[in-house]
Amino acid sequence: MKLIPLLSICVILFTGCSIERLAVRSTIGLIENSLEATEEETDLILAEQSIASNLKLLEGMIKTDPNNRNLLLLAARGFTSYALGFVEEDDTDRATALYTRARDYGLRGLRHNRDFDNAFDKPFEEFETALQRTPDRDIPLLFWTANAWAGAIQQNIGNPRALADLPKVEAMMRIVLERDETFYYAGPHLFFGINYSSKPAMFGGNTREGRKHFERALELTQNRFLIIKVFFAETYAVQTLDDVLFEQLLNRVIEADIDILPEQKLVNTIAKRRAQALLEKKDLLF
């Protein structure tokens, strides 16, 4: 007889937990729609506040459903985008922390894949081989995790320990490039354009390759994703001391119609702000 109340309590607790997780999973679409609406925003203050509140909501949902890959992907993408758009220009330490948080959420999702998990701490060659077996469903996680990790490294570019992780990050993004070069507005090409153009040759930099990736990204996006031109100017043009190209790229960003890519007005608004700031400090860069 004593087992009956105990069994009832267990059933109630289990059901309660399941209901909470079901509730979380039923609202993922709402969060995705909210983030999508934010990406169409041109008011940077409103967008920043909205993204920040959504990120904390996401973290609360992850506490309820910690192994939900969709939530982990949204967190990796959200914290990466927030750090890039609103933090890294003003606060290196905070940007590093946010990029690292994004990377860790992404890795949690990726490590659900047994091949990735088993090879993650193995020698690089084994990790690289395991990446080739990455299922297509993990491509978004690979992309945002690599972006976040690269962002953290870029904020600490003088730290040898941070740079030691770069080959692993590059290998992850190379898989995305091979599977879908168009992913997230030619994101893999943008990544390698920045990567090749921002490093000295002795550390694997190659401005010629960097330019090829930037130009391919612009071609694939029909010149509508303006942040590509900003990074083209900020990395390649500065590294090659091409001040004419620098000005051309940034002026085209500033002059572009904000409705050129309606679903990404926020990124293009950030690109315009960043382009203006770069032009204002041109004399310090050349």
Backbone torsions as a table, in degrees:
resi	resn	phi	psi	omega
1	MET	NA	-36.7	-178.3
2	LYS	-66.7	-21.7	-179.2
3	LEU	-72.1	-24.6	-174.8
4	ILE	-65.2	-49.9	177.2
5	PRO	-61.0	-39.3	-179.9
6	LEU	-63.6	-43.4	178.1
7	LEU	-62.4	-39.5	179.4
8	SER	-62.9	-42.4	179.2
9	ILE	-62.4	-43.5	-179.9
10	CYS	-62.0	-42.2	179.6
11	VAL	-63.1	-43.4	179.9
12	ILE	-62.6	-45.5	-179.3
13	LEU	-63.9	-44.6	-179.8
14	PHE	-62.8	-44.3	-179.8
15	THR	-63.9	-40.7	179.4
16	GLY	-61.3	-44.0	179.0
17	CYS	-62.5	-43.4	-179.8
18	SER	-63.9	-39.8	179.9
19	ILE	-63.4	-41.6	178.7
20	GLU	-60.9	-44.7	-179.2
21	ARG	-68.2	-38.2	176.7
22	LEU	-62.8	-39.6	178.9
23	ALA	-63.4	-42.3	178.5
24	VAL	-62.1	-46.8	-176.7
25	ARG	-66.9	-29.3	179.4
26	SER	-74.6	-15.6	-179.1
27	THR	-101.8	-1.6	179.9
28	ILE	-58.4	-41.7	178.8
29	GLY	-60.6	-37.1	178.4
30	LEU	-64.6	-42.3	178.2
31	ILE	-63.9	-43.0	178.6
32	GLU	-61.1	-41.4	178.8
33	ASN	-66.2	-37.1	178.8
34	SER	-64.9	-43.3	178.3
35	LEU	-66.0	-37.0	178.2
36	GLU	-64.0	-41.7	178.2
37	ALA	-64.6	-36.7	179.2
38	THR	-65.5	-35.6	179.2
39	GLU	-66.2	-15.8	177.8
40	GLU	-94.7	1.1	-175.0
41	GLU	-82.6	144.2	176.5
42	THR	-111.6	-11.7	176.6
43	ASP	-84.8	107.4	-172.2
44	LEU	-67.2	-33.4	179.2
45	ILE	-67.5	-47.2	178.2
46	LEU	-60.8	-43.2	-179.8
47	ALA	-63.2	-43.7	-179.4
48	GLU	-61.8	-44.8	-179.9
49	GLN	-65.3	-40.3	-179.1
50	SER	-65.0	-45.4	-179.5
51	ILE	-63.4	-43.8	-179.1
52	ALA	-59.7	-44.7	-179.6
53	SER	-67.5	-38.1	177.7
54	ASN	-64.8	-36.1	-179.9
55	LEU	-66.2	-40.1	178.4
56	LYS	-69.5	-35.6	174.8
57	LEU	-62.5	-42.6	178.0
58	LEU	-59.4	-42.9	-179.3
59	GLU	-64.7	-35.9	175.5
60	GLY	-65.5	-39.9	178.2
61	MET	-65.7	-37.2	178.7
62	ILE	-65.4	-34.3	176.0
63	LYS	-62.0	-34.6	179.0
64	THR	-77.4	-35.9	-176.5
65	ASP	-132.4	72.3	-168.0
66	PRO	-66.4	-17.9	-178.3
67	ASN	-105.5	14.3	-178.4
68	ASN	-77.1	110.7	-174.4
69	ARG	-66.0	-33.1	178.4
70	ASN	-64.4	-41.9	178.2
71	LEU	-66.4	-41.5	179.9
72	LEU	-63.9	-38.5	176.3
73	LEU	-64.4	-45.2	179.2
74	LEU	-61.2	-38.6	179.5
75	ALA	-68.0	-43.1	178.6
76	ALA	-60.8	-45.9	179.8
77	ARG	-67.0	-44.0	-175.8
78	GLY	-65.4	-47.0	-179.2
79	PHE	-68.9	-33.5	176.1
80	THR	-64.1	-48.2	-178.9
81	SER	-63.8	-40.1	-179.9
82	TYR	-64.7	-45.3	179.6
83	ALA	-62.2	-43.0	-179.0
84	LEU	-67.4	-44.4	-172.6
85	GLY	-80.5	-28.6	-169.0
86	PHE	-131.3	-4.0	-172.1
87	VAL	-125.1	-46.4	-164.5
88	GLU	-63.7	-25.4	179.9
89	GLU	-71.3	-22.7	-172.7
90	ASP	-116.2	-22.9	-171.3
91	ASP	-146.7	95.0	-176.9
92	THR	-61.7	-45.1	-177.2
93	ASP	-63.9	-44.2	179.8
94	ARG	-67.3	-40.2	177.9
95	ALA	-61.2	-43.0	178.5
96	THR	-58.8	-44.7	-179.6
97	ALA	-63.2	-41.0	-179.2
98	LEU	-70.8	-42.2	176.4
99	TYR	-62.0	-40.2	179.7
100	THR	-65.6	-39.8	177.1
101	ARG	-62.4	-43.6	177.8
102	ALA	-60.7	-45.7	179.0
103	ARG	-58.7	-43.4	-176.8
104	ASP	-66.5	-38.0	175.5
105	TYR	-63.7	-43.3	179.2
106	GLY	-62.0	-43.2	179.8
107	LEU	-64.5	-35.4	176.7
108	ARG	-60.0	-40.6	177.8
109	GLY	-68.8	-43.3	-178.4
110	LEU	-66.9	-31.4	-176.2
111	ARG	-77.3	0.5	168.0
112	HIS	-69.9	-22.4	175.2
113	ASN	-80.7	116.4	-173.7
114	ARG	-60.2	-40.8	179.2
115	ASP	-59.7	-46.9	179.9
116	PHE	-63.0	-45.9	-176.7
117	ASP	-62.9	-45.7	-177.7
118	ASN	-65.9	-31.7	-175.0
119	ALA	-93.7	-9.3	-170.0
120	PHE	-58.7	-41.4	-178.2
121	ASP	-99.8	9.7	179.1
122	LYS	-85.8	172.9	175.4
123	PRO	-53.9	152.2	-172.3
124	PHE	-54.2	-40.7	-177.2
125	GLU	-60.9	-38.4	178.9
126	GLU	-69.8	-39.5	178.0
127	PHE	-63.0	-43.1	-178.7
128	GLU	-64.4	-39.4	178.1
129	THR	-65.3	-41.9	179.6
130	ALA	-64.1	-34.1	179.3
131	LEU	-60.7	-31.7	-180.0
132	GLN	-62.9	-22.0	179.9
133	ARG	-93.8	9.0	180.0
134	THR	-61.7	125.9	177.8
135	PRO	-70.0	153.3	-176.8
136	ASP	-59.0	-29.5	-178.6
137	ARG	-64.5	-19.0	-179.0
138	ASP	-92.1	-0.9	-178.3
139	ILE	-58.7	-45.1	177.0
140	PRO	-59.2	-41.5	178.1
141	LEU	-64.5	-41.7	177.3
142	LEU	-59.8	-44.9	-176.9
143	PHE	-61.8	-51.8	-175.3
144	TRP	-73.3	-32.4	177.0
145	THR	-67.7	-44.3	178.2
146	ALA	-63.7	-40.7	177.6
147	ASN	-61.6	-45.0	179.5
148	ALA	-62.9	-45.5	-179.0
149	TRP	-62.7	-44.4	178.1
150	ALA	-62.7	-37.5	177.9
151	GLY	-62.0	-42.8	177.9
152	ALA	-63.9	-41.0	178.4
153	ILE	-63.9	-44.7	-177.8
154	GLN	-60.8	-33.1	178.6
155	GLN	-72.7	-14.2	-178.5
156	ASN	-131.5	45.5	-170.7
157	ILE	-61.8	-22.1	179.6
158	GLY	-88.6	1.0	-177.2
159	ASN	-95.1	112.1	-177.8
160	PRO	-58.1	-33.4	-179.5
161	ARG	-66.3	-37.5	178.0
162	ALA	-67.9	-44.0	-179.1
163	LEU	-64.1	-26.0	-179.2
164	ALA	-63.5	-23.4	179.8
165	ASP	-84.2	-11.5	-172.1
166	LEU	-60.4	-41.0	178.9
167	PRO	-57.6	-37.0	178.9
168	LYS	-67.4	-40.8	178.5
169	VAL	-64.1	-45.4	179.3
170	GLU	-61.1	-39.9	179.7
171	ALA	-63.4	-38.9	178.3
172	MET	-63.5	-46.0	-178.0
173	MET	-71.3	-28.2	178.6
174	ARG	-63.3	-34.8	176.8
175	ILE	-63.9	-42.0	178.7
176	VAL	-62.6	-43.4	179.7
177	LEU	-60.3	-42.8	-179.0
178	GLU	-68.1	-36.4	-176.6
179	ARG	-81.8	-38.7	-175.9
180	ASP	-158.9	93.6	-177.2
181	GLU	-67.5	-16.9	-178.1
182	THR	-89.5	-4.7	-171.8
183	PHE	-54.7	132.2	-179.1
184	TYR	44.4	66.7	175.4
185	TYR	56.7	50.5	179.3
186	ALA	59.6	34.4	-177.8
187	GLY	-54.5	-39.9	178.8
188	PRO	-62.6	-37.2	177.6
189	HIS	-68.6	-39.3	176.7
190	LEU	-61.3	-43.4	178.5
191	PHE	-56.4	-50.9	-176.7
192	PHE	-74.3	-26.8	172.7
193	GLY	-61.1	-46.9	177.7
194	ILE	-66.1	-44.5	-175.5
195	ASN	-60.9	-49.0	-179.0
196	TYR	-71.5	-32.2	-172.9
197	SER	-86.9	-18.3	-174.4
198	SER	-97.9	-7.4	-178.0
199	LYS	-105.0	144.3	171.9
200	PRO	-63.1	155.1	-177.8
201	ALA	-57.6	-35.3	-178.1
202	MET	-66.3	-16.9	178.0
203	PHE	-109.8	19.6	176.9
204	GLY	98.3	6.0	177.7
205	GLY	-69.9	149.7	-179.4
206	ASN	-157.5	94.8	-174.4
207	THR	-63.8	-30.8	178.1
208	ARG	-63.4	-45.5	177.3
209	GLU	-66.4	-38.5	178.5
210	GLY	-58.8	-45.0	179.8
211	ARG	-62.6	-40.1	178.8
212	LYS	-58.5	-43.4	-179.4
213	HIS	-67.8	-42.1	177.0
214	PHE	-60.5	-45.1	-177.9
215	GLU	-66.4	-36.4	176.8
216	ARG	-67.3	-39.2	178.1
217	ALA	-63.0	-42.4	178.2
218	LEU	-64.6	-39.2	179.3
219	GLU	-63.9	-46.4	-177.0
220	LEU	-66.6	-30.4	-178.6
221	THR	-98.9	5.2	179.8
222	GLN	54.5	36.0	176.8
223	ASN	63.0	20.1	-174.7
224	ARG	-97.3	-18.5	179.6
225	PHE	-94.0	92.7	-163.8
226	LEU	-66.7	-24.1	-177.9
227	ILE	-62.7	-23.5	178.0
228	ILE	-62.0	-44.5	179.8
229	LYS	-65.2	-35.3	178.8
230	VAL	-62.4	-47.9	-179.9
231	PHE	-70.6	-31.3	175.0
232	PHE	-58.9	-45.5	179.5
233	ALA	-70.7	-44.3	-173.2
234	GLU	-68.8	-30.1	-177.9
235	THR	-106.1	-68.2	-175.0
236	TYR	-61.5	-52.5	-175.8
237	ALA	-63.0	-38.5	178.9
238	VAL	-69.9	-43.9	-177.8
239	GLN	-63.6	-35.2	-178.6
240	THR	-94.9	2.9	-179.8
241	LEU	57.3	37.3	179.0
242	ASP	-95.7	83.0	-175.4
243	ASP	-69.5	-26.6	177.8
244	VAL	-66.9	-49.1	177.5
245	LEU	-61.6	-40.4	178.6
246	PHE	-53.1	-51.9	-178.7
247	GLU	-67.4	-41.6	-179.1
248	GLN	-59.7	-48.6	-178.2
249	LEU	-62.0	-47.0	-175.3
250	LEU	-71.5	-36.4	177.2
251	ASN	-66.0	-35.2	177.3
252	ARG	-65.5	-35.5	176.7
253	VAL	-64.7	-48.3	-178.2
254	ILE	-62.8	-37.3	-176.6
255	GLU	-81.8	-13.7	-175.6
256	ALA	-67.0	146.5	175.3
257	ASP	-68.0	131.3	-177.6
258	ILE	-64.8	-20.2	179.2
259	ASP	-89.7	12.2	-177.6
260	ILE	-62.0	-28.0	176.8
261	LEU	-141.1	83.5	-169.9
262	PRO	-53.9	-36.9	-177.1
263	GLU	-76.8	-6.0	178.8
264	GLN	-131.1	42.8	178.9
265	LYS	-63.1	-34.7	-178.1
266	LEU	-63.8	-51.0	179.9
267	VAL	-60.3	-40.1	-179.7
268	ASN	-70.4	-31.8	174.7
269	THR	-67.3	-42.0	176.3
270	ILE	-63.0	-39.2	178.5
271	ALA	-61.2	-42.3	179.1
272	LYS	-63.2	-43.4	178.3
273	ARG	-62.9	-43.2	-178.1
274	ARG	-69.1	-36.2	178.2
275	ALA	-63.1	-43.7	179.6
276	GLN	-63.2	-42.3	179.7
277	ALA	-64.1	-39.0	179.0
278	LEU	-67.0	-41.1	178.1
279	LEU	-61.9	-36.8	-178.2
280	GLU	-69.2	-21.4	178.1
281	LYS	-112.9	25.1	-179.7
282	LYS	-55.7	-42.2	-177.3
283	ASP	-62.7	-23.1	178.5
284	LEU	-84.5	-17.0	-176.0
285	LEU	-96.9	-21.0	-176.5
286	PHE	-124.9	NA	NA
